[in-house]
Amino acid sequence: MKLEIANLSQRFDGTTVLDRLELSTGDIQSLVLVGPSGGGKSTLLRILAGLDLPAAGSVAFDGSPLPRDEASLRNYRKTVGTVFQAYNLFPHLSALDNLLLPLVHVHGLTAAEANARVREPLERFGLSAHAHKRPAELSGGQKQRIAILRALVVRPRRLFLDEPTSALDPEMTAEVLEMIGELKARGTQFVLVTHEMHFARRVADELAFIGDGRVLAHGTADFMFDRCDEPRVRGFFDRILA
C-alpha cells in the first residue's frame, strides 16, 4: 500500500486534533503510528479507516482518494477491517457468532459459506476450542484475537488496529502481538497504533511519529529508532526504551 496524506486537519469542539498533517509513504505492507497520548494517532487512524471525515485535507491509498460521501464511505468500510482496544464483541453471542454476523449480514454470505470461511482461521490461530464461548468466558487475549479474526475473515484490503494490547496484561499482550506478527508474515497490509515499541520496530516497514497533530518524523523503523535526531522523537524513545 502507498499512502498519501495532504494538509489533513481535524477539530473537535473547537480543539485542533490534527493540524495540516502531511505524510507520504513508500509502497509498504505495514505502517506503525507512535507518539505521545493525545497526539492525534487514533484520530488519524479513524480517518484512514473511513470512520470519521476530516475537517480539511485529503487521503489516498494506492492513488485512490478516500471518499467523502456517506454511501461511498460505507462501501469503503466493507473493504477494510478495524480493531479497537475495547474488543467490541457482542456479549450475548458466542465467539463463532461474532465472526459469522458481519459475513452474513454485511457481506451477504450464506450461513454455510460463512461457517466454511471461519473454520480454518479459528484453527490456525488456536481458537477453535473457544468458538462456542461467549466473550465473558474468554480471556482478554482471546477476546482481542477474536476481534482481530472478525476483521480478518471479511478478507479486507488492509487492517487498521488501534492500541489492540493496551488493556491486556503481559501474557495476553504476547498472544495478540504474536497473532499480528503472523499476519505480517502472511502478507496482510495494516496500519497499527501502538505503545509497544519493541514490537513496533519488529513489524513496521515504516514508522510515523505523531505529536501535536502532525507527523514530527517518519521513516524506516531502523532510521526512526537509531538515527532520527528530531528532539521530541529522540526524547520519547529515550524515555520509553530506557
DOMI-217940 format. One record per residue (C-alpha): residue number from 1; residue in three letters; x, y, z. Coordinates in steps of 0.05 Angstrom, whole numbers, plus 5000, padded with zeros to 4 digits. Layout:
<pts>
[pt NUM, 'ALA', [X, Y, Z]]
...
</pts>
This chain:
<pts>
[pt 1, 'MET', [5000, 5000, 5000]]
[pt 2, 'LYS', [5022, 5071, 4986]]
[pt 3, 'LEU', [4992, 5124, 5030]]
[pt 4, 'GLU', [4989, 5198, 5012]]
[pt 5, 'ILE', [4962, 5248, 5064]]
[pt 6, 'ALA', [4960, 5323, 5048]]
[pt 7, 'ASN', [4941, 5381, 5094]]
[pt 8, 'LEU', [4898, 5337, 5138]]
[pt 9, 'SER', [4862, 5373, 5194]]
[pt 10, 'GLN', [4811, 5353, 5246]]
[pt 11, 'ARG', [4777, 5392, 5301]]
[pt 12, 'PHE', [4730, 5372, 5358]]
[pt 13, 'ASP', [4692, 5424, 5397]]
[pt 14, 'GLY', [4739, 5479, 5374]]
[pt 15, 'THR', [4802, 5439, 5391]]
[pt 16, 'THR', [4851, 5423, 5335]]
[pt 17, 'VAL', [4869, 5349, 5339]]
[pt 18, 'LEU', [4903, 5342, 5271]]
[pt 19, 'ASP', [4939, 5404, 5245]]
[pt 20, 'ARG', [4953, 5403, 5170]]
[pt 21, 'LEU', [4985, 5334, 5176]]
[pt 22, 'GLU', [5028, 5311, 5118]]
[pt 23, 'LEU', [5053, 5240, 5104]]
[pt 24, 'SER', [5077, 5203, 5042]]
[pt 25, 'THR', [5098, 5130, 5048]]
[pt 26, 'GLY', [5133, 5083, 5001]]
[pt 27, 'ASP', [5099, 5021, 4975]]
[pt 28, 'ILE', [5096, 4984, 5041]]
[pt 29, 'GLN', [5059, 4929, 5077]]
[pt 30, 'SER', [5057, 4958, 5147]]
[pt 31, 'LEU', [5055, 5028, 5176]]
[pt 32, 'VAL', [5061, 5038, 5251]]
[pt 33, 'LEU', [5039, 5103, 5285]]
[pt 34, 'VAL', [5073, 5120, 5351]]
[pt 35, 'GLY', [5078, 5181, 5396]]
[pt 36, 'PRO', [5051, 5212, 5460]]
[pt 37, 'SER', [4980, 5203, 5483]]
[pt 38, 'GLY', [4934, 5257, 5455]]
[pt 39, 'GLY', [4979, 5270, 5396]]
[pt 40, 'GLY', [4927, 5250, 5344]]
[pt 41, 'LYS', [4944, 5178, 5328]]
[pt 42, 'SER', [4875, 5148, 5340]]
[pt 43, 'THR', [4841, 5206, 5305]]
[pt 44, 'LEU', [4885, 5195, 5244]]
[pt 45, 'LEU', [4871, 5120, 5245]]
[pt 46, 'ARG', [4796, 5131, 5247]]
[pt 47, 'ILE', [4800, 5176, 5186]]
[pt 48, 'LEU', [4843, 5125, 5148]]
[pt 49, 'ALA', [4792, 5071, 5165]]
[pt 50, 'GLY', [4735, 5114, 5138]]
[pt 51, 'LEU', [4701, 5121, 5206]]
[pt 52, 'ASP', [4709, 5197, 5210]]
[pt 53, 'LEU', [4712, 5253, 5159]]
[pt 54, 'PRO', [4768, 5304, 5166]]
[pt 55, 'ALA', [4754, 5378, 5171]]
[pt 56, 'ALA', [4803, 5391, 5114]]
[pt 57, 'GLY', [4855, 5355, 5072]]
[pt 58, 'SER', [4859, 5291, 5032]]
[pt 59, 'VAL', [4878, 5218, 5040]]
[pt 60, 'ALA', [4893, 5169, 4984]]
[pt 61, 'PHE', [4913, 5095, 4986]]
[pt 62, 'ASP', [4949, 5070, 4924]]
[pt 63, 'GLY', [4928, 5132, 4886]]
[pt 64, 'SER', [4853, 5126, 4903]]
[pt 65, 'PRO', [4825, 5183, 4946]]
[pt 66, 'LEU', [4783, 5163, 5006]]
[pt 67, 'PRO', [4710, 5180, 4992]]
[pt 68, 'ARG', [4675, 5236, 5029]]
[pt 69, 'ASP', [4601, 5219, 5020]]
[pt 70, 'GLU', [4569, 5171, 5069]]
[pt 71, 'ALA', [4545, 5120, 5017]]
[pt 72, 'SER', [4615, 5112, 4988]]
[pt 73, 'LEU', [4646, 5111, 5058]]
[pt 74, 'ARG', [4600, 5053, 5077]]
[pt 75, 'ASN', [4625, 5014, 5016]]
[pt 76, 'TYR', [4697, 5031, 5033]]
[pt 77, 'ARG', [4688, 5007, 5105]]
[pt 78, 'LYS', [4666, 4939, 5078]]
[pt 79, 'THR', [4734, 4931, 5044]]
[pt 80, 'VAL', [4776, 4943, 5107]]
[pt 81, 'GLY', [4779, 4914, 5177]]
[pt 82, 'THR', [4784, 4956, 5241]]
[pt 83, 'VAL', [4804, 4932, 5311]]
[pt 84, 'PHE', [4799, 4974, 5374]]
[pt 85, 'GLN', [4827, 4965, 5444]]
[pt 86, 'ALA', [4758, 4951, 5473]]
[pt 87, 'TYR', [4744, 4888, 5431]]
[pt 88, 'ASN', [4672, 4910, 5412]]
[pt 89, 'LEU', [4647, 4838, 5413]]
[pt 90, 'PHE', [4572, 4826, 5422]]
[pt 91, 'PRO', [4567, 4799, 5493]]
[pt 92, 'HIS', [4505, 4756, 5480]]
[pt 93, 'LEU', [4536, 4720, 5421]]
[pt 94, 'SER', [4588, 4665, 5420]]
[pt 95, 'ALA', [4656, 4678, 5392]]
[pt 96, 'LEU', [4636, 4640, 5329]]
[pt 97, 'ASP', [4572, 4680, 5320]]
[pt 98, 'ASN', [4612, 4745, 5329]]
[pt 99, 'LEU', [4653, 4722, 5269]]
[pt 100, 'LEU', [4593, 4699, 5227]]
[pt 101, 'LEU', [4549, 4760, 5238]]
[pt 102, 'PRO', [4586, 4810, 5193]]
[pt 103, 'LEU', [4598, 4758, 5139]]
[pt 104, 'VAL', [4524, 4741, 5134]]
[pt 105, 'HIS', [4490, 4808, 5148]]
[pt 106, 'VAL', [4541, 4857, 5118]]
[pt 107, 'HIS', [4577, 4817, 5065]]
[pt 108, 'GLY', [4519, 4774, 5042]]
[pt 109, 'LEU', [4548, 4704, 5051]]
[pt 110, 'THR', [4503, 4646, 5066]]
[pt 111, 'ALA', [4509, 4613, 5135]]
[pt 112, 'ALA', [4544, 4554, 5103]]
[pt 113, 'GLU', [4593, 4598, 5066]]
[pt 114, 'ALA', [4608, 4639, 5128]]
[pt 115, 'ASN', [4620, 4577, 5171]]
[pt 116, 'ALA', [4667, 4549, 5118]]
[pt 117, 'ARG', [4706, 4614, 5116]]
[pt 118, 'VAL', [4718, 4619, 5191]]
[pt 119, 'ARG', [4735, 4546, 5205]]
[pt 120, 'GLU', [4807, 4548, 5181]]
[pt 121, 'PRO', [4827, 4615, 5213]]
[pt 122, 'LEU', [4798, 4593, 5280]]
[pt 123, 'GLU', [4841, 4531, 5277]]
[pt 124, 'ARG', [4903, 4568, 5252]]
[pt 125, 'PHE', [4902, 4618, 5310]]
[pt 126, 'GLY', [4886, 4566, 5364]]
[pt 127, 'LEU', [4815, 4590, 5377]]
[pt 128, 'SER', [4772, 4530, 5355]]
[pt 129, 'ALA', [4764, 4505, 5426]]
[pt 130, 'HIS', [4735, 4573, 5447]]
[pt 131, 'ALA', [4688, 4584, 5388]]
[pt 132, 'HIS', [4624, 4569, 5426]]
[pt 133, 'LYS', [4643, 4611, 5487]]
[pt 134, 'ARG', [4613, 4679, 5499]]
[pt 135, 'PRO', [4660, 4738, 5509]]
[pt 136, 'ALA', [4652, 4737, 5584]]
[pt 137, 'GLU', [4681, 4666, 5584]]
[pt 138, 'LEU', [4743, 4687, 5545]]
[pt 139, 'SER', [4808, 4717, 5570]]
[pt 140, 'GLY', [4827, 4787, 5547]]
[pt 141, 'GLY', [4877, 4759, 5498]]
[pt 142, 'GLN', [4826, 4710, 5469]]
[pt 143, 'LYS', [4775, 4766, 5462]]
[pt 144, 'GLN', [4823, 4810, 5425]]
[pt 145, 'ARG', [4846, 4754, 5379]]
[pt 146, 'ILE', [4772, 4740, 5362]]
[pt 147, 'ALA', [4764, 4815, 5348]]
[pt 148, 'ILE', [4824, 4813, 5301]]
[pt 149, 'LEU', [4798, 4750, 5268]]
[pt 150, 'ARG', [4730, 4782, 5258]]
[pt 151, 'ALA', [4763, 4838, 5219]]
[pt 152, 'LEU', [4806, 4788, 5181]]
[pt 153, 'VAL', [4753, 4738, 5157]]
[pt 154, 'VAL', [4719, 4791, 5114]]
[pt 155, 'ARG', [4783, 4789, 5073]]
[pt 156, 'PRO', [4798, 4863, 5077]]
[pt 157, 'ARG', [4847, 4901, 5034]]
[pt 158, 'ARG', [4881, 4923, 5098]]
[pt 159, 'LEU', [4872, 4924, 5174]]
[pt 160, 'PHE', [4871, 4984, 5220]]
[pt 161, 'LEU', [4890, 4968, 5292]]
[pt 162, 'ASP', [4884, 5019, 5348]]
[pt 163, 'GLU', [4924, 5000, 5410]]
[pt 164, 'PRO', [4900, 4927, 5409]]
[pt 165, 'THR', [4941, 4908, 5470]]
[pt 166, 'SER', [4932, 4969, 5515]]
[pt 167, 'ALA', [4882, 4936, 5562]]
[pt 168, 'LEU', [4919, 4870, 5567]]
[pt 169, 'ASP', [4968, 4841, 5617]]
[pt 170, 'PRO', [5037, 4820, 5591]]
[pt 171, 'GLU', [5018, 4747, 5576]]
[pt 172, 'MET', [4955, 4767, 5538]]
[pt 173, 'THR', [4994, 4822, 5502]]
[pt 174, 'ALA', [5044, 4770, 5478]]
[pt 175, 'GLU', [4986, 4728, 5449]]
[pt 176, 'VAL', [4959, 4786, 5409]]
[pt 177, 'LEU', [5026, 4811, 5385]]
[pt 178, 'GLU', [5044, 4740, 5362]]
[pt 179, 'MET', [4980, 4739, 5321]]
[pt 180, 'ILE', [4995, 4807, 5289]]
[pt 181, 'GLY', [5066, 4784, 5275]]
[pt 182, 'GLU', [5038, 4723, 5238]]
[pt 183, 'LEU', [4992, 4767, 5198]]
[pt 184, 'LYS', [5053, 4808, 5177]]
[pt 185, 'ALA', [5089, 4744, 5157]]
[pt 186, 'ARG', [5029, 4724, 5115]]
[pt 187, 'GLY', [5028, 4789, 5076]]
[pt 188, 'THR', [4970, 4825, 5109]]
[pt 189, 'GLN', [4972, 4901, 5100]]
[pt 190, 'PHE', [4959, 4940, 5163]]
[pt 191, 'VAL', [4964, 5007, 5199]]
[pt 192, 'LEU', [4978, 4999, 5273]]
[pt 193, 'VAL', [4976, 5048, 5331]]
[pt 194, 'THR', [5016, 5020, 5389]]
[pt 195, 'HIS', [5058, 5037, 5450]]
[pt 196, 'GLU', [5095, 4971, 5445]]
[pt 197, 'MET', [5160, 5000, 5418]]
[pt 198, 'HIS', [5200, 4936, 5411]]
[pt 199, 'PHE', [5142, 4904, 5372]]
[pt 200, 'ALA', [5134, 4967, 5330]]
[pt 201, 'ARG', [5207, 4962, 5309]]
[pt 202, 'ARG', [5198, 4889, 5290]]
[pt 203, 'VAL', [5136, 4896, 5247]]
[pt 204, 'ALA', [5140, 4966, 5217]]
[pt 205, 'ASP', [5161, 4976, 5145]]
[pt 206, 'GLU', [5155, 5050, 5160]]
[pt 207, 'LEU', [5141, 5086, 5225]]
[pt 208, 'ALA', [5110, 5155, 5234]]
[pt 209, 'PHE', [5117, 5194, 5299]]
[pt 210, 'ILE', [5053, 5234, 5312]]
[pt 211, 'GLY', [5054, 5293, 5361]]
[pt 212, 'ASP', [5014, 5357, 5367]]
[pt 213, 'GLY', [4971, 5334, 5309]]
[pt 214, 'ARG', [5028, 5329, 5260]]
[pt 215, 'VAL', [5079, 5279, 5234]]
[pt 216, 'LEU', [5142, 5301, 5271]]
[pt 217, 'ALA', [5186, 5248, 5238]]
[pt 218, 'HIS', [5176, 5190, 5191]]
[pt 219, 'GLY', [5219, 5135, 5161]]
[pt 220, 'THR', [5240, 5062, 5167]]
[pt 221, 'ALA', [5240, 5032, 5236]]
[pt 222, 'ASP', [5316, 5029, 5238]]
[pt 223, 'PHE', [5322, 5102, 5219]]
[pt 224, 'MET', [5270, 5125, 5269]]
[pt 225, 'PHE', [5298, 5086, 5328]]
[pt 226, 'ASP', [5372, 5093, 5314]]
[pt 227, 'ARG', [5385, 5155, 5272]]
[pt 228, 'CYS', [5327, 5204, 5278]]
[pt 229, 'ASP', [5352, 5266, 5314]]
[pt 230, 'GLU', [5286, 5304, 5319]]
[pt 231, 'PRO', [5288, 5325, 5393]]
[pt 232, 'ARG', [5216, 5306, 5411]]
[pt 233, 'VAL', [5224, 5238, 5379]]
[pt 234, 'ARG', [5292, 5224, 5409]]
[pt 235, 'GLY', [5269, 5244, 5478]]
[pt 236, 'PHE', [5206, 5200, 5472]]
[pt 237, 'PHE', [5245, 5138, 5451]]
[pt 238, 'ASP', [5299, 5150, 5504]]
[pt 239, 'ARG', [5245, 5152, 5558]]
[pt 240, 'ILE', [5205, 5093, 5533]]
[pt 241, 'LEU', [5264, 5047, 5517]]
[pt 242, 'ALA', [5307, 5065, 5578]]
</pts>
